[in-house]
Amino acid sequence: MVKNFELGDVVVSQKGRDAQMVFAVVQIDKDGFVMIADGEIHPLKKPKKKNVKHLKCIGKLETIGNKLTSGAKVFDSELKSALRTSKII
């Protein structure tokens, strides 16, 4: 089963060394992979490639998702702050 993720989705990693960490989906690749970032350990310039089978969606960051979709600049501090202050965590 392939999960459908959108830009700005808040996900929790369920496998790997980053298990139980919270990230945002910043890019969608083909073949069941997405690129995730948290603005700190994995900045937007160097996101982590993750298999969608190892992620669980727990919410959405509307402002970040809208900016990523429109191609507007998103800063690491902005992403980090949005993840920290969201009511999801």
N, CA and C atoms as a LAMMPS dump frame, in Angstrom:
ITEM: TIMESTEP
0
ITEM: NUMBER OF ATOMS
267
ITEM: BOX BOUNDS ff ff ff
-5.0000000000000000e+02 5.0000000000000000e+02
-5.0000000000000000e+02 5.0000000000000000e+02
-5.0000000000000000e+02 5.0000000000000000e+02
ITEM: ATOMS id mol type element x y z
1 1 1 N 0.834 -1.179 0
2 1 2 C 0 0 0
3 1 3 C 0.885 1.252 0
4 2 1 N 0.699 2.129 -0.957
5 2 2 C 1.46 3.363 -1.058
6 2 3 C 0.676 4.488 -0.402
7 3 1 N 1.313 5.171 0.503
8 3 2 C 0.679 6.288 1.193
9 3 3 C 0.824 7.541 0.341
10 4 1 N -0.172 8.392 0.358
11 4 2 C -0.126 9.643 -0.394
12 4 3 C 0.218 10.775 0.555
13 5 1 N 1.378 11.346 0.364
14 5 2 C 1.813 12.478 1.17
15 5 3 C 1.75 13.737 0.33
16 6 1 N 1.57 14.867 0.995
17 6 2 C 1.56 16.177 0.352
18 6 3 C 2.645 17.029 0.987
19 7 1 N 3.045 18.082 0.286
20 7 2 C 4.029 19.002 0.831
21 7 3 C 3.465 19.655 2.088
22 8 1 N 4.278 19.696 3.13
23 8 2 C 3.858 20.299 4.387
24 8 3 C 3.279 19.318 5.387
25 9 1 N 3.131 18.058 5.005
26 9 2 C 2.635 17.058 5.96
27 9 3 C 3.646 16.854 7.081
28 10 1 N 3.168 16.742 8.291
29 10 2 C 4.017 16.451 9.442
30 10 3 C 4.012 14.945 9.625
31 11 1 N 5.218 14.364 9.668
32 11 2 C 5.35 12.909 9.746
33 11 3 C 6.267 12.522 10.893
34 12 1 N 6.061 11.308 11.375
35 12 2 C 6.927 10.72 12.382
36 12 3 C 7.621 9.536 11.741
37 13 1 N 8.932 9.494 11.88
38 13 2 C 9.699 8.367 11.362
39 13 3 C 9.492 7.173 12.279
40 14 1 N 9.215 6.022 11.685
41 14 2 C 8.97 4.822 12.486
42 14 3 C 10.112 3.825 12.428
43 15 1 N 11.04 4.001 11.501
44 15 2 C 12.168 3.077 11.355
45 15 3 C 13.454 3.868 11.174
46 16 1 N 14.562 3.236 11.476
47 16 2 C 15.872 3.833 11.267
48 16 3 C 16.393 4.544 12.498
49 17 1 N 17.555 5.166 12.328
50 17 2 C 18.188 5.85 13.464
51 17 3 C 17.448 7.109 13.875
52 18 1 N 16.558 7.591 13.012
53 18 2 C 15.76 8.772 13.333
54 18 3 C 14.349 8.408 13.776
55 19 1 N 14.15 7.195 14.254
56 19 2 C 12.829 6.739 14.689
57 19 3 C 12.286 7.65 15.795
58 20 1 N 10.986 7.914 15.728
59 20 2 C 10.235 8.75 16.663
60 20 3 C 10.549 10.234 16.549
61 21 1 N 11.276 10.643 15.518
62 21 2 C 11.537 12.061 15.289
63 21 3 C 10.476 12.625 14.355
64 22 1 N 10.194 13.914 14.509
65 22 2 C 9.152 14.579 13.73
66 22 3 C 9.793 15.403 12.618
67 23 1 N 9.239 15.29 11.423
68 23 2 C 9.734 15.986 10.241
69 23 3 C 8.562 16.543 9.447
70 24 1 N 8.881 17.329 8.43
71 24 2 C 7.89 17.807 7.465
72 24 3 C 8.29 17.31 6.084
73 25 1 N 7.312 16.954 5.282
74 25 2 C 7.564 16.529 3.91
75 25 3 C 7.836 17.784 3.082
76 26 1 N 9.025 17.85 2.454
77 26 2 C 9.404 19.034 1.689
78 26 3 C 9.524 18.765 0.19
79 27 1 N 9.53 17.495 -0.195
80 27 2 C 9.599 17.155 -1.608
81 27 3 C 9.066 15.741 -1.775
82 28 1 N 8.37 15.496 -2.878
83 28 2 C 7.828 14.168 -3.14
84 28 3 C 8.557 13.582 -4.335
85 29 1 N 9.199 12.44 -4.127
86 29 2 C 9.909 11.752 -5.191
87 29 3 C 9.066 10.609 -5.717
88 30 1 N 9.543 10 -6.772
89 30 2 C 8.851 8.847 -7.345
90 30 3 C 9.252 7.585 -6.591
91 31 1 N 8.585 6.503 -6.893
92 31 2 C 8.913 5.174 -6.375
93 31 3 C 8.759 5.046 -4.868
94 32 1 N 7.818 5.763 -4.269
95 32 2 C 7.522 5.583 -2.854
96 32 3 C 8.482 6.241 -1.897
97 33 1 N 9.15 7.301 -2.312
98 33 2 C 10.064 8.02 -1.438
99 33 3 C 9.653 9.481 -1.341
100 34 1 N 9.929 10.092 -0.2
101 34 2 C 9.739 11.531 -0.006
102 34 3 C 11.004 12.091 0.622
103 35 1 N 11.169 13.393 0.512
104 35 2 C 12.283 14.076 1.159
105 35 3 C 11.705 14.795 2.376
106 36 1 N 12.339 14.587 3.527
107 36 2 C 11.848 15.18 4.768
108 36 3 C 12.931 16.067 5.383
109 37 1 N 12.499 17.067 6.126
110 37 2 C 13.42 17.973 6.8
111 37 3 C 12.789 18.442 8.101
112 38 1 N 13.673 18.862 9.023
113 38 2 C 13.187 19.413 10.285
114 38 3 C 13.777 20.789 10.58
115 39 1 N 14.644 21.277 9.693
116 39 2 C 15.229 22.597 9.873
117 39 3 C 16.42 22.628 10.787
118 40 1 N 16.787 21.502 11.358
119 40 2 C 17.907 21.468 12.294
120 40 3 C 18.884 20.365 11.903
121 41 1 N 18.547 19.125 12.208
122 41 2 C 19.414 18.003 11.866
123 41 3 C 19.422 17.772 10.353
124 42 1 N 18.263 17.882 9.759
125 42 2 C 18.116 17.763 8.307
126 42 3 C 17.545 19.077 7.772
127 43 1 N 18.431 20.013 7.36
128 43 2 C 17.964 21.298 6.859
129 43 3 C 17.331 21.162 5.475
130 44 1 N 16.693 22.215 5.034
131 44 2 C 16.009 22.208 3.744
132 44 3 C 16.976 22.041 2.572
133 45 1 N 18.216 22.481 2.727
134 45 2 C 19.196 22.318 1.654
135 45 3 C 19.679 20.877 1.529
136 46 1 N 19.542 20.103 2.587
137 46 2 C 19.993 18.713 2.563
138 46 3 C 18.95 17.831 3.259
139 47 1 N 17.774 17.664 2.634
140 47 2 C 16.73 16.849 3.265
141 47 3 C 17.078 15.367 3.221
142 48 1 N 16.398 14.593 4.026
143 48 2 C 16.631 13.149 4.098
144 48 3 C 15.619 12.435 3.208
145 49 1 N 16.122 11.499 2.431
146 49 2 C 15.252 10.672 1.594
147 49 3 C 14.732 9.535 2.454
148 50 1 N 13.415 9.36 2.469
149 50 2 C 12.812 8.37 3.356
150 50 3 C 11.73 7.6 2.612
151 51 1 N 11.667 6.319 2.834
152 51 2 C 10.634 5.464 2.268
153 51 3 C 9.315 5.77 2.963
154 52 1 N 8.242 5.92 2.183
155 52 2 C 6.949 6.272 2.785
156 52 3 C 6.409 5.173 3.687
157 53 1 N 6.872 3.95 3.503
158 53 2 C 6.429 2.852 4.374
159 53 3 C 6.915 3.043 5.805
160 54 1 N 7.947 3.862 5.989
161 54 2 C 8.53 4.054 7.311
162 54 3 C 8.076 5.344 7.971
163 55 1 N 7.047 5.989 7.412
164 55 2 C 6.553 7.255 7.942
165 55 3 C 5.084 7.158 8.314
166 56 1 N 4.712 7.919 9.331
167 56 2 C 3.319 8.013 9.741
168 56 3 C 2.94 9.488 9.757
169 57 1 N 1.894 9.838 9.016
170 57 2 C 1.435 11.223 8.943
171 57 3 C 0.629 11.555 10.199
172 58 1 N 0.987 12.682 10.839
173 58 2 C 0.287 13.061 12.063
174 58 3 C -0.35 14.442 11.971
175 59 1 N -0.205 15.101 10.832
176 59 2 C -0.812 16.426 10.694
177 59 3 C -0.3 17.143 9.474
178 60 1 N -0.567 18.451 9.425
179 60 2 C -0.172 19.257 8.272
180 60 3 C 0.178 20.666 8.717
181 61 1 N 1.234 21.204 8.121
182 61 2 C 1.615 22.596 8.311
183 61 3 C 1.145 23.358 7.078
184 62 1 N 0.01 24.018 7.185
185 62 2 C -0.605 24.684 6.033
186 62 3 C 0.301 25.759 5.438
187 63 1 N 0.882 26.625 6.273
188 63 2 C 1.685 27.732 5.743
189 63 3 C 2.927 27.224 5.028
190 64 1 N 3.601 26.246 5.611
191 64 2 C 4.803 25.684 4.99
192 64 3 C 4.418 24.959 3.702
193 65 1 N 3.359 24.199 3.729
194 65 2 C 2.9 23.482 2.545
195 65 3 C 2.547 24.418 1.407
196 66 1 N 1.862 25.512 1.72
197 66 2 C 1.5 26.494 0.694
198 66 3 C 2.733 27.159 0.089
199 67 1 N 3.713 27.485 0.931
200 67 2 C 4.942 28.103 0.433
201 67 3 C 5.721 27.142 -0.46
202 68 1 N 5.83 25.881 -0.039
203 68 2 C 6.55 24.901 -0.845
204 68 3 C 5.854 24.656 -2.177
205 69 1 N 4.541 24.618 -2.168
206 69 2 C 3.779 24.399 -3.394
207 69 3 C 3.938 25.56 -4.365
208 70 1 N 3.931 26.779 -3.845
209 70 2 C 4.029 27.952 -4.712
210 70 3 C 5.466 28.267 -5.114
211 71 1 N 6.438 27.621 -4.492
212 71 2 C 7.837 27.859 -4.827
213 71 3 C 8.463 29 -4.059
214 72 1 N 7.783 29.502 -3.051
215 72 2 C 8.317 30.589 -2.23
216 72 3 C 9.438 30.063 -1.334
217 73 1 N 10.307 30.969 -0.916
218 73 2 C 11.445 30.615 -0.07
219 73 3 C 10.975 30.254 1.334
220 74 1 N 11.446 29.119 1.831
221 74 2 C 11.162 28.684 3.199
222 74 3 C 12.505 28.581 3.913
223 75 1 N 12.599 29.158 5.08
224 75 2 C 13.835 29.143 5.854
225 75 3 C 13.801 28.004 6.866
226 76 1 N 14.993 27.501 7.216
227 76 2 C 15.086 26.433 8.207
228 76 3 C 14.508 26.856 9.546
229 77 1 N 14.762 28.09 9.943
230 77 2 C 14.24 28.574 11.226
231 77 3 C 12.714 28.604 11.217
232 78 1 N 12.147 28.938 10.072
233 78 2 C 10.695 28.973 9.931
234 78 3 C 10.099 27.566 10.052
235 79 1 N 10.735 26.602 9.411
236 79 2 C 10.274 25.212 9.477
237 79 3 C 10.415 24.655 10.889
238 80 1 N 11.552 24.911 11.499
239 80 2 C 11.819 24.458 12.858
240 80 3 C 10.8 25.031 13.845
241 81 1 N 10.521 26.315 13.714
242 81 2 C 9.553 26.977 14.58
243 81 3 C 8.149 26.43 14.365
244 82 1 N 7.78 26.214 13.096
245 82 2 C 6.444 25.692 12.798
246 82 3 C 6.26 24.286 13.364
247 83 1 N 7.287 23.462 13.284
248 83 2 C 7.191 22.122 13.844
249 83 3 C 7.1 22.165 15.37
250 84 1 N 7.849 23.076 15.981
251 84 2 C 7.866 23.175 17.431
252 84 3 C 6.557 23.733 17.983
253 85 1 N 5.981 24.723 17.306
254 85 2 C 4.803 25.389 17.847
255 85 3 C 3.488 24.783 17.366
256 86 1 N 3.573 23.8 16.468
257 86 2 C 2.326 23.171 16.004
258 86 3 C 1.686 22.412 17.166
259 87 1 N 0.392 22.303 17.119
260 87 2 C -0.336 21.62 18.186
261 87 3 C -0.229 20.115 18.067
262 88 1 N 0.459 19.656 17.042
263 88 2 C 0.609 18.214 16.794
264 88 3 C 1.586 17.601 17.784
265 89 1 N 2.659 18.32 18.065
266 89 2 C 3.726 17.776 18.92
267 89 3 C 3.387 18.006 20.375
